[in-house]
Amino acid sequence: MSTVLIVAPVVVASWPVITAAVTAAIGTMGFTVVRAGVEATTSVQAKTKNREEIEVEDSEILAATAGTAQQLVVERDGVRAIFSRDGRGALKLCVEGSHLSKAQLRAIGEELVGKVTQQYAYHRIMTELKERNMTVVGEEMTAEQSVKIRVRNF
């Protein structure tokens, strides 16, 4: 007997958990973390002509562990992506770049958000499985970038 579960995650976590998910996701996409978060953002905004903002649906960064000033800035090929917490506590992504259109920036941002959400869900599921003493017997990444996890429950 088998069961198929499709997970549509609600991202509710502390800033360190969000940072870990972002860091794991960007590594697979060729982005690198920019160490000087807030300072670097200000200087690039002055030069940047195109900018897209994306709010991550169904997300909340827990207020007790994060302030609205916390940001994680990543960069690849002249495109800068800034993950932050908005005033309502939701995760927000701003993608900037002078050599790409707003549509191209939005596509990059949506891909980033998808990877971050997938990493968050994957790590959350694996943690839950371990806590429930379930055994992972197989994992697979499909051509559509879906993750399949086979679990045995004794």
N, C-alpha and C positions, 0 to 999 in steps of 0.2 A: 504494500500500500504506500502511496506517495501523495504528497500535497504540494501544490505550487502556491507560493505567496508572492504577490507583487507589492513592493513597498513604495509608497508615496510619502517621503519624509516631511515631517514638520521639524524645522531646525530650531531647537530651543537649547541653548548652551551658553557656557561662559566664554569670555573672550579667548582664553587660552585654548579651549577646545576648537573654536572657530579658526584660530590661527593655525593650529595643527592641521585641520582639514584643508585650509588654503595652501599651506606649505606642501602638503602631500600632492595636491592637485596640480599646482603650478610646475612642480618638478617634471611631470609627464608632458607638459605643454611647452617647455623651453623657456619659461619665465624664470627670473631670479628675483630674490628679495632685495629691495633697496633699503639699506640700513637707516638712512637719515629721513625717516617718515614724514613728519610735518614740514620740515624745512624744504625738502626736495619737492614736495607738492606745490608749494608757493612759487618757486622759481619756474617750474614747468608750466603752470597755469598761465603765466604771463606770455609765454611763447606759443602756447597751444591754440590752434584755431578751431579744432573739432573736439567735441566732448560729448559723451553719452552717459547718462546715469540710469542704473538699473537697480530696482529694489528687489531683493530676494523674497519671493512670496513665502508665506507661512514660516517666517523666521523671527526669532527673538533672541537677542543677546541679553543675558540676565544682568539686570542693573546693578546688583550687589557686587559684581566682579568687573564691571567695565564702565568707563565714562564715555561720553560722546566724542571726546578728543582722541580716543585710541584709533589708530589706523595701521594698516599693513599695506605697504606700497610695493608693487612688483612691476617688473619691466621686461620687455622683449622687443627687439628691433624697432626702437623708437616709440613703442606703445607702452604707456604707463597705466596700470590698473590700481585703483585705490579702494581697498576694502575698509569700511567703517561702519559705525553704528549711528543710525539717524536719531532724531529727537524722540521718536516713539519707541526706540529700542530695536528696530528691525535692521537686519544686515543690508548694507547698501554697497553697490559697486559703481565707481566712476571710471570710465575708460577714456583716456586722452591720447591724441596723436595728431600731428600736423599733416602727415602724408596720407592719411586715410579718410574716407568719407564717414559720415555719421552712421550710415547703414553698415559699413564694414566694422566700425568700432562696436556697434551694437551686437553684431554677429560674434565678434571676439568675446565681448562681455557675456553674452548668453552661453557661449561654450565654456567660459571660465566658471560661471555660476553653476552650470550643469555638472562640471567635474567636481567642484567644491561640495555640492549637495550629494553627489554620488559617494565621495570620500567620507563625508560625515555619516551618511547612512550605513556604508560598509563597516566603518569602525564601530558604530553604535550597535549594529546587528552582531558583529563578532564578539563584542563585549558581553552582550546579552546571552549569546549562545554559550560562552565560556562560563558565565555566572550560573546558568541552568544545567551545567555539566553535560552539554550536548557535544557530540563529536562531529567535526567537519570532515567529511570523507572525500570531498572534491570541490574545487573552485574552477570556474571557467569564465573568460571574457569573450563574449560573442562578437561577431563582426559588426553588430549594431552598437557596440560598446556597453551592452548590458552585462551585469555580473550574475552568474549562476552559482549558487552555493548549495552543495549537497550535504545534508545533515542526517546523522543517525541519532536517535533518541532511545536510550536503553531504559 
